[in-house]
């Protein structure tokens, strides 16, 4: 059985794939996607080796690259992202990267508030299921498609990694992404809808706030995309008008400011809970931004995370698919 877990984020494309046994392979790519005519040619005339070429409605797209590389093209930062051509290009890029021409089960996720909208879930299933023309010569067939709340994927990955039994536990799962921060409360295996939610004060807001703080010190701000790319590549500094700007202090200050708002939103959503959580599980690409502030806000509780939390949802999606 061929299984794919695919997490199409606003900043990263994450996939976990393989037969429904053992450990899945994973791949992580930036979530930039735009028509090929929005990309310039290399200065040396050679091909861009990192380009993934796919077809969307017979138009050639490049997917899986930094968003800032596309000219005259704006990335999708809105709730209708799953209906966009860029999203479909990234979906097809994920199928290409997995190398499977027939997928028995594909599992993906939506932000929590979008997941509770049945029409949105059905729209994603309809887009992903069936025969897809990936390139001029390659097709792929997707059989069953399942859509779950994104943080649930992270929780499944946490359970798999840690080898723990949380069936009787009350767990708060926080999933900071680029566009939204999602959280769910799972109690005795059941999702507590009234205590789960979404905030748009996500990693993109942290990057914008960091850019504003840098502007206060240096007179002008770097593009948030530049900071995002540096963080993704593990760079400690960026160039700004010929100066080297060390990022850590600005990102930490921004994360504290934005994270406090997130923590307040989560705590408000938990006001109807009669019991406190036993554990806070932090997953997702923005986990590093929010760990300290969540630790402060939920003092006395263990705040734990996974190895490579950016891939947690995709791995958990695959785990769910493999269990079918």
Secondary structure, DSSP 8 states (H G I E B T S, - for coil): -EEEEEEE-SSEEEEEEEESSS--EEEEEE-EEEEGGGS---TTS---TT-EEEEETTEEEEEEE-GGGSSS-----STTGGGSHHHHHHHHHHHHHHT-SEEEEEEEEE-HHHHT-HHHHHHHHHHHSEEEE-SSS-EEEEEEEEEEEHHHHHHHHHHHHHT---TT-EEEEEEE-SS-EEEEEEETTEE-GGG-EEES--HHHHHHHHHHHHHHHHSS---HHHHHHHHHTT-SEEEETTEEEE-HHHHHHHHHHHHHHHHHHHHHHTTT-SS--SEEEEESTTHHHHHHHHHHHTTTS-EEE-TTGGGHHHHHHHHHHHT-
